[in-house]
Amino acid sequence: MPQLVPWEGGLDKTRPSEGGCDSRQGGGGAAHHPGRRQGFRPGSHSSRGCSHPVGSGVPQGRRDRTGGHALSLPACPGWAAACHRFRPCQTMPVEEFVAGWISGALGLVLGHPFDTVKVRLQTQTTYRGIIDCMVKTYRHESLLGFFKGMSFPIASIAVVNSVLFGVYSNTLLALTATSHQERWAQPPSYTQVFIAGCTGGFVQVYCLAPFDLIKVRLQNQTEPRARPGSPPPRYRGPVHCAASICQEEGPRGLFRGAWALTLRDTPTLGIYFVTYEWLCRQSTPDGQNPSSATVLVAGGFAGITSWAVATPLDVIKSRMQMAGPKHRVYRGVLDCMARSAQQEGLGVFFRGLTINSARAFPVNAVTFLSYEYLLRWWG
Ligand SMILES: C[N+](C)(C)CCCC[C@H](N)C(=O)O
């Protein structure tokens, strides 16, 4: 495995003037990462991009991490030809997508058992606390119980992650009017990062909403799997769940709770990116880029901070998602908030906070680190 070394500031800044291509450079267009500056380079070689002038026609091979040409892929494929004239090649969008998918999926698998306990604590009143919920889930449903509803989020994380990072990056580009290269030298203000994060959060909600609804419905099924004689669960799986919701509630039913999700995610994803950016800048000397340890810690705390702020609306969102047309208990977000507080006290808004925070650190540390790492590795 390549060794992760601290990001090195200023590397490759000469490439644009060479007119050549460095597909590893820059934030990768749509899915440019907030914390990505220059380096985070696997290995220690310093020249992997092509150094041939534009139009020289010299076939290029992508070098491996030891500096050799391990892959004989053209460094600047046809689709990227247009970028030659004005700027170096950006990271291939498909790589950004796959990196977003894998990093999101890694974080997701790690965090899903915590998520199941959280959703159950938030929507059911039969558990006395985290440990009680874990013990009952394990006894009743075995380890599999903790992984209910996981296949759909894994599939959705590809779309959700690339939409989130893509919209974030492009909003930042529109706000700062600086190219990715210039952005390293002139970092965006925290206000700009916040606005871009909120915009990314707002847009990704509409990809996330149906997947999240199905996840919550499946996680709330407490029937043990395949016991002979036991009643079958209401939903047999994600596809059956989606089909049943469409049938019983109409296609709009798939967006149940979407408004609460929008209120939850829009400001808190702004906070997420600002926290990550702030922590990286605080622990990194001027002119250098954050180390992998800094990325891990900043990613972890960005997750905890944003989830801490998001928890009250997360409770409301989960409750609204669980209400079907036959059991429509709430008239809207405010009604759900008022009735939950009346019946269960203000503490209801913090239900799941501990487990959310415990989950958030590893999930987001792994997500940020693997995302950065994969892009550099493939670059
Ligand atoms: C904005 N909000 C706090 C809701 C989520 C922010 C972190 C998202 C991450 N994929 C995770 O699952 O932890």
The ligand as a Tripos MOL2 file, in Angstrom:
@<TRIPOS>MOLECULE
LIG
   13    12     1     0     0
SMALL
NO_CHARGES

@<TRIPOS>ATOM
      1 C1        -25.4200   16.8990    7.9020 C.3       1 LIG1
      2 N1        -25.4930   15.6740    8.6690 N.4       1 LIG1
      3 C2        -25.1110   15.9560   10.0380 C.3       1 LIG1
      4 C3        -26.8600   15.2220    8.6950 C.3       1 LIG1
      5 C4        -24.6780   14.6330    8.0500 C.3       1 LIG1
      6 C5        -23.2320   14.9960    7.8750 C.3       1 LIG1
      7 C6        -22.3260   13.7860    7.7010 C.3       1 LIG1
      8 C7        -22.6930   12.8780    6.5940 C.3       1 LIG1
      9 C8        -22.0310   11.5530    6.6620 C.3       1 LIG1
     10 N2        -22.2440   10.8550    5.4330 N.3       1 LIG1
     11 C9        -22.5450   10.7150    7.8110 C.2       1 LIG1
     12 O1        -23.3690    9.8380    7.5770 O.co2     1 LIG1
     13 O2        -22.1430   10.9170    8.9490 O.co2     1 LIG1
@<TRIPOS>BOND
     1     1     2 1
     2     2     3 1
     3     2     4 1
     4     2     5 1
     5     5     6 1
     6     6     7 1
     7     7     8 1
     8     8     9 1
     9     9    10 1
    10     9    11 1
    11    11    12 2
    12    11    13 1
@<TRIPOS>SUBSTRUCTURE
     1 LIG1         1 GROUP 0 **** ****
